[in-house]
Amino acid sequence: MITLHDGYEIDDDPARIDRDAVWEFLSTQAYWGRWRARAQLETQIDVAWRVLALYGPGTGRTVGFARAVSDGVSFAYLADVYVHPDVRGQGLGVALVRAMLDTGAHMRWTLHTRDAHELYRRFGFSAPDETALERPAPPR
């Protein structure tokens, strides 16, 4: 599937992803992703329920990414969403998240973020209710 957004492409073909570009961003610029080894990221992409990448117009350069883990029926976790700083401010993050959520519109989605609450509120995300519990990972 390819969705066009102002000349940008959002594609869910895992074979098309420039994994070097995703690794470069997540390992150096993403506060949530720097702890992983490259092999761990590769595994996460390989076993993801769905991955999306955002490609620049004319160049095909990977400028954004998102992945989801899901049972495919009732629950999904949104992870590793980013848009490269060079192309932010054009609504591309919104388009990327919308493309991911539209596929699993019937599911309960969850995510973690320290700094993008306003983006995700647009899509109905809010603080968890009294039914949600979380067991954090141990310190690294």
N, C-alpha and C positions, 0 to 999 in steps of 0.2 A: 504494500500500500504506500502510495506517495501522496502527500498533501502539500499543495503549494501555498505559501504564505509570503506575500510580497517578494516573490522570486526565490525564496528559500524553500528547500524541500525537507519534509519530515518523513522519514522512511523507517519502517519496522523490520527491514531485512538485516538480520544479525551479521550476515556475510559482508555487508557493505561498510560496516562500522570501521573507522580508522582507530583501532585500539591504541595505537601509539598516541594519538591526539587525546583520547579519553584518559589514558594513563598520565600523560603530561599534565593535564588540568587537575585531575583528582589527586595526584600525588604531590603537587606543588601549590595549588591555589585553593583547594577545597578544605576547609577546616575539619570537615567530617570524614575525609577520606585519606588523610596522610599516613595513617597508621598501617594501612594494608601493604602487603607485598604485591608485586605485579602478578604473581601466580594466583593470588587470592582474588584479585580483580578479574582476571581471566575466567576463573571458575564462576564468579558471580554473574558475569555476562553469559557464560555458557548455560547456566542452569536457570536463568531468569525466566519468568513466565512470559515477559515481553520486554523488549528493548526498543527504544526509539533514538534516532540520531537526527540532528539538525544539520543540514548541509548548505553552505553558502552558494548564492546564485552565480552560475557560470563556472565556479571553481570546483565545486563538489567538496570543498574543505569542511571537515567536521567542526562545527562551531557550537554544538550543544548536544546534550545527551540526557536520557532518563531511562531508568529500568524499574521493573516491578516484579515482586515476588508474590505469588498467589496460589491458592488452591483451584482457581478458575471457576469457582462456584459462588462463594459468599464473602471471601476476604482477600484483600490485596494490600501490600505495603509498597509505597512509592519511595524510591531511593535514587540517590546520585543525580539529581536534577541540576543541570547547570546550563548556562549560556555564556559563551566566552565574553569577557569584558569588552572586546573590540566591537561587538554587535549588540550590546544591551541597549535597552531603551526603545526598542522597535516593536514590542509586544510579542517577541519570539518565545519568551518563557511562558507566557500565557498560552500561546498556541501549542507549545510542547506539552504542557500539563493537560490542556484540554484534549489533545489527541490521545494521551494516555488514558485519561479518565473516561472518555467516551466509549472506549472498548469495554471497560468493565463497569458501566454505569449502574448495573444492578447490585454491585458489591459494596461492602463496607470497606472503606479505604482508611489507612493510617499512614503517618509519616512522622519524622522527627526533623525539626529545624530550629536553629537558633536565631535566624535573621530574616526569614521570608514569610512571616505570619500573614502579612497583608496579601501577598500573592495567593496563598492557599485559602484564605478566608473567602476570596472571590468564588471559590469552587465548593464552598460549604464546609470546609474543615473548621473545627473548633476544638477547644480544650476537651479532653475526654470526659465522659460522664462517669457516674459512680460504678458502672459495670466494668470499667477498664482498669487493669493492673499492669504493671511492667516490672520485669526483673532486669535491671541494668547489667551490662557486661562487667566483669571484674576489671579493676584498673590494669592498664597495660604496663 
